[in-house]
Amino acid sequence: MSKYNHSVIEKNGRKFGKKKSFQAKTDVTKPNIMFEMFPYPSGKLTWATSEIIQWEML
């Protein structure tokens, strides 16, 4: 019983950790996704996207 309970707790913990990490990735890597979609080598684009993200976080 102890082994079974431990495995269940591990699985639940992994699922919870994956959900948390997925949320963090979606929030943090918005500029990276935008850069992949629009790979323009310009500092203005990066500055604009970072500013937009800062406004979204406020």
Contact map, one row per residue, 1 for C-alpha under 8 A:
1111100000000000000000000000000000000000000000000000000000
1111110000000000000000000000000000000000000000000000000000
1111111000000000000000000000000000000000000000000000000000
1111111100000000000000000000000000000000000000000000000000
1111111110000000000000000000000000000000000000000000000000
0111111111000000000000000000000000000000000000000000000000
0011111111100000000000000000000000000000000000000000000000
0001111111110000000000000000000000000000000000000000000000
0000111111111000000000000000000000000000000000000000000000
0000011111111100000000000000000000000000000000000000000000
0000001111111110000000000000000000000000000000000000000000
0000000111111111000000000000000000000000000000000000000000
0000000011111111100000000000000000000000000000000000000000
0000000001111111110000000000000000000000000000000000000000
0000000000111111111000000000000000000000000000000000000000
0000000000011111111100000000000000000000000000000000000000
0000000000001111111110000000000000000000000000000000000000
0000000000000111111111000000000000000000000000000000000000
0000000000000011111111100000000000000000000000000000000000
0000000000000001111111110000000000000000000000000000000000
0000000000000000111111111000000000000000000000000000000000
0000000000000000011111111100000000000000000000000000000000
0000000000000000001111111110000000000000000000000000000000
0000000000000000000111111111000000000000000000000000000000
0000000000000000000011111111100000000000000000000000000000
0000000000000000000001111111110000000000000000000000000000
0000000000000000000000111111110000000000000000000000000000
0000000000000000000000011111111000000000000000000000000000
0000000000000000000000001111111110000000000000000000000000
0000000000000000000000000111111111000000000000000000100000
0000000000000000000000000001111111100000000001001100100000
0000000000000000000000000000111111110000000000000000000000
0000000000000000000000000000111111111000000000000000000000
0000000000000000000000000000011111111100000000000000000000
0000000000000000000000000000001111111111000000000000000000
0000000000000000000000000000000111111110000000000000000000
0000000000000000000000000000000011111110000000000000000000
0000000000000000000000000000000001111111000000000000000000
0000000000000000000000000000000000111111100000000000000000
0000000000000000000000000000000000100111110010000000000000
0000000000000000000000000000000000000011111000000000000000
0000000000000000000000000000000000000001111111000000000000
0000000000000000000000000000000000000000111111100000000000
0000000000000000000000000000000000000000011111110000000000
0000000000000000000000000000000000000001011111111000000000
0000000000000000000000000000001000000000011111111100000000
0000000000000000000000000000000000000000001111111110000000
0000000000000000000000000000000000000000000111111111000000
0000000000000000000000000000001000000000000011111111100000
0000000000000000000000000000001000000000000001111111110000
0000000000000000000000000000000000000000000000111111111000
0000000000000000000000000000000000000000000000011111111100
0000000000000000000000000000011000000000000000001111111110
0000000000000000000000000000000000000000000000000111111111
0000000000000000000000000000000000000000000000000011111111
0000000000000000000000000000000000000000000000000001111111
0000000000000000000000000000000000000000000000000000111111
0000000000000000000000000000000000000000000000000000011111
